[in-house]
Amino acid sequence: MTCRTTESLGTYLLGAVDARERAAVEAHLAVCAACRTTADELRPVSVLLGRLHVDDLAPPEPSP
């Protein structure tokens, strides 16, 4: 069974949720082992995404 909170984990881990939603996710993580496991698995991805700069996402210049 999948929790609805799973849908919010990515934005939560990136810090892109408001205080109310952050508190709700953290309260849920305190009681849901499945979501804690998923958050632990996603955390390294959110760290890597946090290191990206918008220039890293630009397509390469075409060669002449």
N, C-alpha and C positions, 0 to 999 in steps of 0.2 A: 504494500500500500504506500502511496506517495502522499506526502503532506503538501498542503498548499504553500507552506512556508518555503519549500524547495524553490519555488519560482522567484523568491526574493533574495536567495542567498548570494547570487552574483552581484547584485547591486549593493547588498549589505557589505560584502567583503571588499568592494571597491570604495565604500564610504559614501555611496551616492543615495542614501536614504535619509529621510528627515528623522528627528529625534524620536517621534512617536513610533515610526516603523522600526527604527533601530532597537528600541526598548522591547517591542513586540517580538522581533526575531530573537533577541537575546533571551527573553523569557522562554520562548519555544525551545531554543537550543539547550536550555537548562534541563528540559524534561524529555527531549526527543533524541535518542541515541542515533537514529538513522540520519537525521539532519545534521547532527554534530559530525558524523562520519563524512557526510557529503561536504560539509563546510571545510573539514580538514583536508579533503582531497582537492577542493577548489582553491584553497588559500594560496598555494604556490603560483597558480595561474594569475590570481589577482595581483600578486606581488610583481610578476613579470609585466602584466599589463600596465601597472602603475609606473613602470620605468619607461614606457613608450612615450615618445614625443610625436606630435602631429607630423613633423617632418619625416619621421620613420615610416609613416604610412603613405607617403607620396610615391606615385609610380616613378620608376627611373626615367631619366631623360632618354628619348630615342637617339640612337646613334646616327650620325650624318650619312 
